[in-house]
């Protein structure tokens, strides 16, 4: 499983990205790739597929939202 978190450094989204990375590591035992970016983005990809986009949804993920989404995906795979 390959997870990447792209986050805006201009708006200091790094703490949110690190928190999500920690949650993913605790749950799945993997370290997500951190990808500094700009433009207000907070994007999460799983195996190259976009699974969360702040840019598209206009919001950050709620606590546990990305973890639950990945758990649900793994159930159907």
N, CA, C and O atoms as a GROMACS GRO file, in nm:
protein
  308
    1UNK      N    1   0.086  -0.117   0.000
    1UNK     CA    2   0.000   0.000   0.000
    1UNK      C    3   0.090   0.123   0.000
    1UNK      O    4   0.180   0.135   0.083
    2UNK      N    5   0.065   0.214  -0.094
    2UNK     CA    6   0.143   0.336  -0.108
    2UNK      C    7   0.050   0.455  -0.088
    2UNK      O    8  -0.042   0.477  -0.167
    3UNK      N    9   0.075   0.532   0.018
    3UNK     CA   10  -0.009   0.649   0.047
    3UNK      C   11   0.078   0.774   0.040
    3UNK      O   12   0.190   0.776   0.089
    4UNK      N   13   0.023   0.877  -0.022
    4UNK     CA   14   0.093   1.004  -0.036
    4UNK      C   15   0.002   1.116   0.013
    4UNK      O   16  -0.118   1.117  -0.015
    5UNK      N   17   0.061   1.211   0.086
    5UNK     CA   18  -0.013   1.327   0.134
    5UNK      C   19   0.055   1.451   0.076
    5UNK      O   20   0.169   1.482   0.110
    6UNK      N   21  -0.016   1.522  -0.011
    6UNK     CA   22   0.033   1.647  -0.068
    6UNK      C   23  -0.032   1.760   0.010
    6UNK      O   24  -0.154   1.766   0.022
    7UNK      N   25   0.050   1.851   0.063
    7UNK     CA   26  -0.003   1.955   0.150
    7UNK      C   27   0.062   2.090   0.119
    7UNK      O   28   0.177   2.096   0.075
    8UNK      N   29  -0.012   2.195   0.140
    8UNK     CA   30   0.034   2.331   0.112
    8UNK      C   31   0.125   2.382   0.224
    8UNK      O   32   0.085   2.386   0.341
    9UNK      N   33   0.247   2.418   0.186
    9UNK     CA   34   0.338   2.474   0.286
    9UNK      C   35   0.312   2.623   0.309
    9UNK      O   36   0.343   2.675   0.416
   10UNK      N   37   0.256   2.690   0.208
   10UNK     CA   38   0.226   2.833   0.221
   10UNK      C   39   0.124   2.860   0.331
   10UNK      O   40   0.132   2.960   0.402
   11UNK      N   41   0.027   2.770   0.345
   11UNK     CA   42  -0.079   2.785   0.444
   11UNK      C   43  -0.053   2.701   0.569
   11UNK      O   44  -0.142   2.685   0.653
   12UNK      N   45   0.067   2.648   0.582
   12UNK     CA   46   0.109   2.571   0.699
   12UNK      C   47   0.019   2.451   0.727
   12UNK      O   48  -0.025   2.430   0.840
   13UNK      N   49  -0.008   2.374   0.624
   13UNK     CA   50  -0.088   2.252   0.641
   13UNK      C   51  -0.004   2.133   0.687
   13UNK      O   52  -0.056   2.024   0.707
   14UNK      N   53   0.127   2.155   0.704
   14UNK     CA   54   0.214   2.044   0.744
   14UNK      C   55   0.170   1.978   0.875
   14UNK      O   56   0.171   1.855   0.881
   15UNK      N   57   0.132   2.052   0.981
   15UNK     CA   58   0.088   1.984   1.104
   15UNK      C   59  -0.031   1.889   1.079
   15UNK      O   60  -0.036   1.780   1.137
   16UNK      N   61  -0.125   1.928   0.995
   16UNK     CA   62  -0.238   1.840   0.962
   16UNK      C   63  -0.190   1.716   0.887
   16UNK      O   64  -0.235   1.605   0.913
   17UNK      N   65  -0.097   1.738   0.794
   17UNK     CA   66  -0.044   1.626   0.716
   17UNK      C   67   0.032   1.530   0.807
   17UNK      O   68   0.018   1.408   0.793
   18UNK      N   69   0.110   1.582   0.899
   18UNK     CA   70   0.185   1.496   0.992
   18UNK      C   71   0.091   1.420   1.085
   18UNK      O   72   0.117   1.304   1.117
   19UNK      N   73  -0.016   1.484   1.127
   19UNK     CA   74  -0.114   1.416   1.212
   19UNK      C   75  -0.180   1.300   1.136
   19UNK      O   76  -0.196   1.190   1.190
   20UNK      N   77  -0.218   1.326   1.012
   20UNK     CA   78  -0.277   1.220   0.930
   20UNK      C   79  -0.176   1.108   0.907
   20UNK      O   80  -0.210   0.990   0.916
   21UNK      N   81  -0.052   1.144   0.879
   21UNK     CA   82   0.053   1.044   0.858
   21UNK      C   83   0.068   0.955   0.981
   21UNK      O   84   0.083   0.834   0.970
   22UNK      N   85   0.065   1.017   1.098
   22UNK     CA   86   0.076   0.942   1.224
   22UNK      C   87  -0.042   0.847   1.241
   22UNK      O   88  -0.023   0.732   1.282
   23UNK      N   89  -0.162   0.893   1.211
   23UNK     CA   90  -0.282   0.807   1.221
   23UNK      C   91  -0.272   0.688   1.126
   23UNK      O   92  -0.305   0.576   1.163
   24UNK      N   93  -0.226   0.714   1.004
   24UNK     CA   94  -0.212   0.607   0.905
   24UNK      C   95  -0.105   0.507   0.947
   24UNK      O   96  -0.120   0.387   0.928
   25UNK      N   97   0.003   0.558   1.005
   25UNK     CA   98   0.109   0.470   1.052
   25UNK      C   99   0.060   0.383   1.168
   25UNK      O  100   0.089   0.264   1.173
   26UNK      N  101  -0.015   0.443   1.260
   26UNK     CA  102  -0.068   0.368   1.374
   26UNK      C  103  -0.164   0.258   1.328
   26UNK      O  104  -0.160   0.146   1.381
   27UNK      N  105  -0.248   0.289   1.232
   27UNK     CA  106  -0.350   0.194   1.188
   27UNK      C  107  -0.296   0.088   1.092
   27UNK      O  108  -0.329  -0.030   1.105
   28UNK      N  109  -0.212   0.130   0.996
   28UNK     CA  110  -0.170   0.039   0.890
   28UNK      C  111  -0.022   0.003   0.894
   28UNK      O  112   0.023  -0.084   0.818
   29UNK      N  113   0.055   0.068   0.981
   29UNK     CA  114   0.196   0.037   0.994
   29UNK      C  115   0.282   0.082   0.876
   29UNK      O  116   0.386   0.023   0.848
   30UNK      N  117   0.238   0.186   0.807
   30UNK     CA  118   0.315   0.239   0.695
   30UNK      C  119   0.332   0.390   0.712
   30UNK      O  120   0.249   0.456   0.776
   31UNK      N  121   0.438   0.442   0.655
   31UNK     CA  122   0.459   0.587   0.657
   31UNK      C  123   0.420   0.643   0.521
   31UNK      O  124   0.477   0.606   0.418
   32UNK      N  125   0.324   0.731   0.522
   32UNK     CA  126   0.282   0.796   0.398
   32UNK      C  127   0.393   0.889   0.350
   32UNK      O  128   0.465   0.948   0.430
   33UNK      N  129   0.404   0.900   0.219
   33UNK     CA  130   0.499   0.995   0.160
   33UNK      C  131   0.444   1.136   0.180
   33UNK      O  132   0.326   1.161   0.155
   34UNK      N  133   0.529   1.226   0.224
   34UNK     CA  134   0.490   1.366   0.243
   34UNK      C  135   0.536   1.445   0.121
   34UNK      O  136   0.653   1.438   0.083
   35UNK      N  137   0.444   1.519   0.060
   35UNK     CA  138   0.475   1.595  -0.062
   35UNK      C  139   0.438   1.742  -0.042
   35UNK      O  140   0.323   1.780  -0.064
   36UNK      N  141   0.536   1.825  -0.001
   36UNK     CA  142   0.509   1.968   0.013
   36UNK      C  143   0.465   2.028  -0.121
   36UNK      O  144   0.518   1.992  -0.226
   37UNK      N  145   0.369   2.119  -0.114
   37UNK     CA  146   0.314   2.179  -0.235
   37UNK      C  147   0.271   2.322  -0.204
   37UNK      O  148   0.315   2.381  -0.105
   38UNK      N  149   0.185   2.375  -0.288
   38UNK     CA  150   0.134   2.511  -0.268
   38UNK      C  151  -0.009   2.518  -0.319
   38UNK      O  152  -0.065   2.418  -0.363
   39UNK      N  153  -0.067   2.636  -0.312
   39UNK     CA  154  -0.200   2.656  -0.368
   39UNK      C  155  -0.314   2.609  -0.280
   39UNK      O  156  -0.426   2.591  -0.329
   40UNK      N  157  -0.289   2.588  -0.151
   40UNK     CA  158  -0.396   2.548  -0.060
   40UNK      C  159  -0.440   2.403  -0.072
   40UNK      O  160  -0.549   2.368  -0.028
   41UNK      N  161  -0.356   2.318  -0.131
   41UNK     CA  162  -0.396   2.179  -0.151
   41UNK      C  163  -0.373   2.093  -0.027
   41UNK      O  164  -0.282   2.118   0.053
   42UNK      N  165  -0.456   1.993  -0.013
   42UNK     CA  166  -0.440   1.886   0.085
   42UNK      C  167  -0.500   1.764   0.018
   42UNK      O  168  -0.620   1.740   0.027
   43UNK      N  169  -0.415   1.686  -0.048
   43UNK     CA  170  -0.459   1.576  -0.132
   43UNK      C  171  -0.400   1.445  -0.079
   43UNK      O  172  -0.283   1.440  -0.041
   44UNK      N  173  -0.480   1.342  -0.076
   44UNK     CA  174  -0.433   1.211  -0.030
   44UNK      C  175  -0.455   1.111  -0.142
   44UNK      O  176  -0.565   1.099  -0.196
   45UNK      N  177  -0.348   1.040  -0.177
   45UNK     CA  178  -0.359   0.936  -0.279
   45UNK      C  179  -0.324   0.801  -0.219
   45UNK      O  180  -0.240   0.790  -0.130
   46UNK      N  181  -0.391   0.700  -0.270
   46UNK     CA  182  -0.366   0.561  -0.231
   46UNK      C  183  -0.334   0.485  -0.358
   46UNK      O  184  -0.416   0.476  -0.450
   47UNK      N  185  -0.214   0.430  -0.364
   47UNK     CA  186  -0.167   0.357  -0.482
   47UNK      C  187  -0.189   0.437  -0.611
   47UNK      O  188  -0.228   0.382  -0.714
   48UNK      N  189  -0.161   0.567  -0.603
   48UNK     CA  190  -0.171   0.654  -0.720
   48UNK      C  191  -0.309   0.707  -0.750
   48UNK      O  192  -0.325   0.786  -0.843
   49UNK      N  193  -0.410   0.667  -0.672
   49UNK     CA  194  -0.547   0.712  -0.694
   49UNK      C  195  -0.587   0.815  -0.588
   49UNK      O  196  -0.569   0.791  -0.468
   50UNK      N  197  -0.639   0.927  -0.631
   50UNK     CA  198  -0.682   1.032  -0.540
   50UNK      C  199  -0.801   0.983  -0.458
   50UNK      O  200  -0.904   0.942  -0.512
   51UNK      N  201  -0.786   0.987  -0.324
   51UNK     CA  202  -0.895   0.941  -0.238
   51UNK      C  203  -0.952   1.053  -0.150
   51UNK      O  204  -1.061   1.040  -0.094
   52UNK      N  205  -0.878   1.164  -0.139
   52UNK     CA  206  -0.931   1.281  -0.069
   52UNK      C  207  -0.869   1.406  -0.130
   52UNK      O  208  -0.749   1.410  -0.155
   53UNK      N  209  -0.953   1.506  -0.154
   53UNK     CA  210  -0.905   1.632  -0.211
   53UNK      C  211  -0.975   1.749  -0.143
   53UNK      O  212  -1.094   1.770  -0.161
   54UNK      N  213  -0.898   1.825  -0.065
   54UNK     CA  214  -0.952   1.947  -0.006
   54UNK      C  215  -0.992   2.045  -0.116
   54UNK      O  216  -1.090   2.118  -0.102
   55UNK      N  217  -0.917   2.045  -0.223
   55UNK     CA  218  -0.946   2.136  -0.334
   55UNK      C  219  -1.084   2.106  -0.396
   55UNK      O  220  -1.159   2.198  -0.428
   56UNK      N  221  -1.116   1.978  -0.411
   56UNK     CA  222  -1.245   1.941  -0.469
   56UNK      C  223  -1.360   1.954  -0.369
   56UNK      O  224  -1.469   1.997  -0.405
   57UNK      N  225  -1.334   1.916  -0.243
   57UNK     CA  226  -1.442   1.914  -0.143
   57UNK      C  227  -1.456   2.045  -0.066
   57UNK      O  228  -1.560   2.071  -0.006
   58UNK      N  229  -1.351   2.127  -0.067
   58UNK     CA  230  -1.357   2.254   0.004
   58UNK      C  231  -1.344   2.241   0.155
   58UNK      O  232  -1.385   2.331   0.229
   59UNK      N  233  -1.288   2.129   0.200
   59UNK     CA  234  -1.273   2.107   0.344
   59UNK      C  235  -1.159   2.009   0.370
   59UNK      O  236  -1.118   1.932   0.283
   60UNK      N  237  -1.110   2.014   0.493
   60UNK     CA  238  -1.012   1.914   0.537
   60UNK      C  239  -1.087   1.787   0.577
   60UNK      O  240  -1.206   1.793   0.608
   61UNK      N  241  -1.018   1.672   0.576
   61UNK     CA  242  -1.084   1.551   0.624
   61UNK      C  243  -1.108   1.560   0.775
   61UNK      O  244  -1.028   1.616   0.849
   62UNK      N  245  -1.219   1.505   0.819
   62UNK     CA  246  -1.248   1.495   0.962
   62UNK      C  247  -1.154   1.392   1.022
   62UNK      O  248  -1.099   1.307   0.951
   63UNK      N  249  -1.135   1.398   1.154
   63UNK     CA  250  -1.051   1.300   1.221
   63UNK      C  251  -1.101   1.159   1.190
   63UNK      O  252  -1.219   1.130   1.208
   64UNK      N  253  -1.013   1.074   1.144
   64UNK     CA  254  -1.047   0.935   1.115
   64UNK      C  255  -1.110   0.912   0.979
   64UNK      O  256  -1.127   0.797   0.939
   65UNK      N  257  -1.147   1.017   0.908
   65UNK     CA  258  -1.219   1.002   0.781
   65UNK      C  259  -1.136   0.927   0.676
   65UNK      O  260  -1.187   0.836   0.610
   66UNK      N  261  -1.010   0.963   0.661
   66UNK     CA  262  -0.926   0.898   0.560
   66UNK      C  263  -0.896   0.754   0.601
   66UNK      O  264  -0.898   0.664   0.517
   67UNK      N  265  -0.870   0.731   0.729
   67UNK     CA  266  -0.843   0.595   0.778
   67UNK      C  267  -0.964   0.506   0.753
   67UNK      O  268  -0.950   0.394   0.704
   68UNK      N  269  -1.083   0.554   0.786
   68UNK     CA  270  -1.205   0.476   0.765
   68UNK      C  271  -1.228   0.449   0.617
   68UNK      O  272  -1.268   0.338   0.580
   69UNK      N  273  -1.203   0.547   0.532
   69UNK     CA  274  -1.219   0.528   0.389
   69UNK      C  275  -1.126   0.418   0.338
   69UNK      O  276  -1.168   0.332   0.260
   70UNK      N  277  -1.001   0.421   0.382
   70UNK     CA  278  -0.905   0.318   0.339
   70UNK      C  279  -0.946   0.180   0.393
   70UNK      O  280  -0.937   0.081   0.321
   71UNK      N  281  -0.990   0.175   0.516
   71UNK     CA  282  -1.039   0.047   0.573
   71UNK      C  283  -1.153  -0.009   0.488
   71UNK      O  284  -1.154  -0.128   0.456
   72UNK      N  285  -1.247   0.075   0.451
   72UNK     CA  286  -1.359   0.032   0.369
   72UNK      C  287  -1.315  -0.014   0.230
   72UNK      O  288  -1.367  -0.112   0.177
   73UNK      N  289  -1.219   0.057   0.173
   73UNK     CA  290  -1.165   0.014   0.043
   73UNK      C  291  -1.099  -0.124   0.052
   73UNK      O  292  -1.116  -0.208  -0.036
   74UNK      N  293  -1.025  -0.145   0.159
   74UNK     CA  294  -0.956  -0.274   0.175
   74UNK      C  295  -1.054  -0.390   0.193
   74UNK      O  296  -1.025  -0.504   0.156
   75UNK      N  297  -1.170  -0.361   0.250
   75UNK     CA  298  -1.273  -0.465   0.268
   75UNK      C  299  -1.328  -0.516   0.136
   75UNK      O  300  -1.363  -0.633   0.124
   76UNK      N  301  -1.336  -0.427   0.038
   76UNK     CA  302  -1.396  -0.467  -0.091
   76UNK      C  303  -1.293  -0.512  -0.192
   76UNK      O  304  -1.329  -0.557  -0.301
   77UNK      N  305  -1.168  -0.501  -0.160
   77UNK     CA  306  -1.062  -0.542  -0.252
   77UNK      C  307  -1.031  -0.691  -0.238
   77UNK      O  308  -0.945  -0.743  -0.308
   0.00000   0.00000   0.00000
